[in-house]
């Protein structure tokens, strides 16, 4: 495809979204500044920090219709809509959020926020360390889900939201939604926990460790201070993303999409890309390495590894969820082997033991972990019906 | 499982009579959640429905009923021992592959169980069998070849099943045309409602 044709396609896609009655349309990110120091789980303290966020819909008079959408590994505050100066950049959960969509912005005031340690504008390794005047780089503290949730709670304070109608997320985003219900039980009415796990399995940590080692052993990594050296560990980041991508798809989905298809129609007996799957992974790796920060990636994989609310209760998840008062919707996908339905059922079991108002749905979808981001009518109908219920509750 | 969606079924009132106010209830094979919604409104109960069907799970969410999507044939491993006051299995027993297991599971997770099922010994059913046909009625609406009901039984069969396994029957209501009967339940009863305990 010529660049002109690609550009035209890109604008046509964007104008389609802008014209669509179910898009939130053009959005503008905002920045919130916090000067009260934030103590982190690691013992470190962030003296001051910024969070970049977007909002869609209108906050109602009694501030009861706010929904916080938490992002997963590689996403950002750009959850829905497009940017005026970058109309091809569609929010990562645009199929879920908008007027008339499952999370209906004509009813709810929706907030997307880039988490601490991120690389999309919130304070993170790319930001300037006030103590040194140089970018934090490898010195940026290691963070946890709980730190993120604490920072989000301060953003809620600034926006005048005492209690969320719901906090929602998929994958690592779902861990935040669950942590909200544990940490701030009175500050949310519902928690929507999609494709989640109560902690990572050894296999999951292992994948993350491969990803981290790929980055750390890249000669351009320089202990995380690559920015000041003018180099980026792109090779490592690329491999890290390739490993990740394998785990987001199911075996069947990969077989359907790529099978053993060849890129050039025949075997060439070289180490160039021969199979379509190789080409796909390299493309995903390259795309990612061009826009994502390696230090952020390292930290976010750690955020995943550390999440384990049962840990401080001797491994007893029921005890960990003892304070939950929110209604909880738990959704899993049958072919998700990274965060399998069995792991979601552990959460459900612990919520049932605590007599929490929990609903659990297991969606029979072929797409693996990625299913939570895709259009699946059964999944979207369910989330829509749940938000209908949330809406009825706040209206009464 | 028998179609049980949307309408108020005759066994609901009988079930509600056994369920004390404010009880914690698990409704197995809950369909669209009509029974739980009814029990929530009439008896102030809390609890959950369990169903395997996507459409029923969605309908429960729309009905404001908490539902857990799960296959009853795999047991009730999500639920702890004695975590419910009542476990209800309404017009589903006869469709279960492993009847004995679900009865034991009901008594494991609940302090008491309530089952309802169409009485195969009902005289109209017997008459159809005598005429040489498998019975079809309001409570047994399927043909022999498409029925999900693989373990039909009579009132006498069920009571014998319970006696042999040390399951104590606390109360029995047998209904015909929605009204309770007092005599000849196995012959005149269309629908049986049993409240039992371990």
Boltz contact constraints between the chains, C-beta under 6 A:
constraints:
  - contact:
      token1: [A, 348]
      token2: [B, 78]
      max_distance: 6.0
  - contact:
      token1: [A, 349]
      token2: [B, 78]
      max_distance: 6.0
  - contact:
      token1: [A, 353]
      token2: [B, 80]
      max_distance: 6.0
  - contact:
      token1: [A, 357]
      token2: [B, 66]
      max_distance: 6.0
  - contact:
      token1: [A, 359]
      token2: [B, 66]
      max_distance: 6.0
  - contact:
      token1: [A, 359]
      token2: [B, 67]
      max_distance: 6.0
  - contact:
      token1: [A, 360]
      token2: [B, 68]
      max_distance: 6.0
  - contact:
      token1: [A, 360]
      token2: [B, 69]
      max_distance: 6.0
  - contact:
      token1: [A, 361]
      token2: [B, 57]
      max_distance: 6.0
  - contact:
      token1: [A, 361]
      token2: [B, 69]
      max_distance: 6.0
  - contact:
      token1: [A, 362]
      token2: [B, 69]
      max_distance: 6.0
  - contact:
      token1: [A, 378]
      token2: [B, 54]
      max_distance: 6.0
  - contact:
      token1: [A, 381]
      token2: [B, 58]
      max_distance: 6.0
  - contact:
      token1: [A, 382]
      token2: [B, 58]
      max_distance: 6.0
  - contact:
      token1: [A, 385]
      token2: [B, 58]
      max_distance: 6.0
  - contact:
      token1: [A, 385]
      token2: [B, 61]
      max_distance: 6.0
  - contact:
      token1: [A, 385]
      token2: [B, 62]
      max_distance: 6.0
  - contact:
      token1: [A, 386]
      token2: [B, 61]
      max_distance: 6.0
  - contact:
      token1: [A, 389]
      token2: [B, 64]
      max_distance: 6.0
